[in-house]
Amino acid sequence: MAASVVRFRQVDAFTRKPFTGNPAGVVPDSGHLTTTDMQNIAREINVSETAFILPADSEKNDLKLRWFTPTQEVDLCGHATIAAFHVLAEEGQFGLQVNEPQSFLVETRVGVLTVDVEWFDLRPYIKFSIPPPRFFPYPGDIRYLCGALGLADIELSQKVKPQITGSGFCFVPVRNLESLKTLEPNQHLLRKLNERHDLNGFAVVTTDTGDLEEDWVMRFFAPSLGIFEDPVTGTANGPMAAFLWENGFLDRSKKHFSFRALQGDNIGRPGIVRVNMVIKDDQVNMIQIAGEAVSVIEGNIRLHGDSASRF
């Protein structure tokens, strides 16, 4: 059977500089692909997530996004969303034009997201809202968690204990940048914690950023999703703003916050996530992730009629 050709891009997100930030695959024309096709393509591209752009199911919305790691589909991915809209802006799809801001309604597995494309220095700047997270106490043995992450108990923050979100992220605040830089997680033990507590990833973070201009620095590990260390994780840095609010680290008289977060420096792929947060009635009302991207690879993948693996 003849092969069909699928066009794809690889884009570094949360950066302006190629070979930094978080690489994402983007398949702009995915309407004809099956779920199996998408999973095979994501495995072949082999970055943490690949975004597939599809027609919307509802006439009220503009398009649909699906995201796949090399091993499975995920509900939401921040950096691959930034990458997908960077590609759409570069290609002028959906009427996108330089210096003409535009807003989109995007169907996803977590509901309809609003994505805004603005322009700075003739470059697309993408921002989108995510559902505000809910936090719960970490349900397991914190000493075991520290061992799995390669941390000593004393390196944990003395102000707030590890917590988990309803979406399965575990936030582990540490005292300082040195503890963050030197930790060496054990993938096998992290997978065990994932199975035991239904977790998807571990966000180790510090607000003690020294001379850096960022508000916090993060490292993120998700071996159960096929990602040992993710360079820059939008869907973890966004909830970090709410984590600070819920645990009393922010000025309660303020209603609007803007943050700048650094991730990926430890693995040579630094990226910046900008996070905006709005408070209403003493609750987190809106969290917005924002960033830029740069295209680095363009190519084609040949899909054969028997694209499912056979041996």
Helices and strands as residue ranges (DSSP letters): E 4-13, E 22-27, H 35-45, E 49-54, E 63-68, E 73-74, H 78-91, G 93-95, E 102-108, E 111-120, E 123-130, E 135-137, H 142-149, G 153-155, E 163-165, E 169-173, H 177-182, H 187-197, E 201-206, E 216-222, G 223-225, E 227-230, H 234-246, E 256-263, G 265-267, E 271-280, E 283-291, E 293-303
